[in-house]
């Protein structure tokens, strides 16, 4: 979302003057969601954003149900919200439950579950994700220790949840509701 504003600024125009027809842009108008990172490219600064948002949308590609994910990261902490956490996560790696799936990589994981508690943990974690995940990237860069229920990080979680909610509202993202309608727009 930052590429087009960057290109516009690079050719000498002001991306803030553009009207893309969507209210609620960061500048308060109807401009781009993104902002130019030309100053990073030209070496004038090392940092572009202090918060990054992420979205995964998977409208029923394998098991017929959407598995949407929304995330926000402030550089130190990452909050992930699994909007369809009650559903088992499935994708091209795992195959669908009603077909014989021959992915050798996934089959190795499943075979390891029988003898390796760590493999069992990882497979379960992959298939069944919690509603909310919170990771301290400074101390846990591989995101293996979900701290979402840690009371000492409650304030961090609250701030990130509010940022994510505000961003989703600005984007017109109603979460699972909009994901269920995705097939109608394909």
FENSULGI-V560421 format. One line per field, one symbol per residue. phi: phi as a letter, one per 30 degrees, with the letter a starting at -180 (. if undefined). burial: + if it has 16 or more other C-alpha atoms within 10 Angstrom, else -. Layout:
BEGIN
phi: ???
burial: ???
END
This chain:
BEGIN
phi: .cddedddddcjccddddbcicdjdediccddddbdcedddcidacbcbcbbcbbbbbdidbcicdbdbbbbbcjccbcbccdceddddbadddicdcbdccddddddedddedbbedddeddddddbcdebbbbcddcbdchccdcecdddceddedddddddeddddddiccideddddeddcd
burial: ----++++++----++------+++---++++++++++--------------+----+++-++-++++++++++--+++++++++---++---+++---------+------+-----++--+-----++-++++++--------+++-------++--++-+++-++------++--+-------
END
